[in-house]
Amino acid sequence: MENSEIDLEKYIQAVKTAIEKAPLRSEDSVDLSDIWVITSLPVDLIMECLKRPEMKLPSTVSKIIFNKKVVLKNSDYLNNPQGE
């Protein structure tokens, strides 16, 4: 494994942790700007991490949005019908 791949794994883990800490917005989404505030990582690096196949979103998060556009959708999202 290359050094750059090891470094990217650290960033992917940091992004995953930030997603878990980030507030849920409308439709159970997380805004990329919240991930940025939590991690202080450059937006381009966060985007790169989100594109990786090992990036798995928690089942409570439906999608990641940035500038009102969907960046990553969660196929494992569990629609929580509480309150309906």
C-alpha positions in Angstrom: 0.0 0.0 0.0 1.4 3.4 -1.0 1.9 6.2 1.5 -0.7 8.4 -0.3 -3.3 5.6 0.1 -2.6 5.3 3.8 -3.0 9.1 4.2 -6.3 9.0 2.2 -7.6 6.3 4.5 -7.0 8.7 7.5 -9.0 11.4 5.7 -11.8 9.1 4.8 -12.1 8.1 8.5 -12.1 11.7 9.5 -14.9 12.5 7.0 -16.9 9.4 8.2 -16.6 10.6 11.8 -17.6 14.2 10.8 -20.7 12.9 9.1 -21.7 11.1 12.2 -21.3 14.3 14.2 -22.8 16.6 11.7 -26.4 17.9 12.2 -29.1 16.3 10.0 -30.7 18.8 7.7 -34.0 18.5 5.7 -34.7 15.0 4.4 -32.0 13.6 6.7 -29.2 15.1 4.6 -25.8 16.3 5.7 -24.4 19.5 4.2 -20.8 19.2 3.0 -20.1 22.6 4.6 -20.8 21.0 8.0 -18.2 18.3 7.3 -15.8 21.1 6.3 -16.4 23.0 9.6 -15.9 19.8 11.7 -12.8 18.6 9.9 -11.2 21.7 8.5 -10.2 19.6 5.4 -10.2 21.3 2.0 -13.5 20.8 0.1 -11.7 19.1 -2.7 -10.3 16.5 -0.4 -13.7 15.9 1.3 -15.1 15.4 -2.2 -12.4 12.9 -3.1 -13.1 10.9 0.1 -16.8 10.9 -0.7 -16.1 9.4 -4.1 -14.2 6.4 -2.7 -15.9 3.0 -2.7 -15.0 2.4 1.0 -17.0 5.5 2.0 -20.2 4.3 3.6 -22.8 6.7 5.0 -24.6 5.9 8.3 -28.1 4.4 7.6 -29.6 7.5 9.2 -28.2 9.8 6.6 -30.0 10.0 3.2 -27.5 12.0 1.3 -24.6 14.5 1.3 -25.4 17.9 -0.3 -23.2 20.8 -1.4 -24.5 24.0 -2.9 -28.0 22.6 -3.0 -26.8 19.6 -5.2 -26.7 16.0 -4.1 -23.0 14.9 -4.0 -23.6 11.4 -2.6 -26.8 9.4 -2.1 -27.0 6.6 0.5 -28.5 3.4 -1.0 -28.6 1.9 2.6 -30.7 4.8 4.0 -33.4 3.6 6.4 -36.3 6.0 6.1 -37.3 6.6 9.7 -41.1 6.8 9.7 -41.2 8.2 13.3 -43.8 10.9 13.7 -45.6 10.0 10.5 
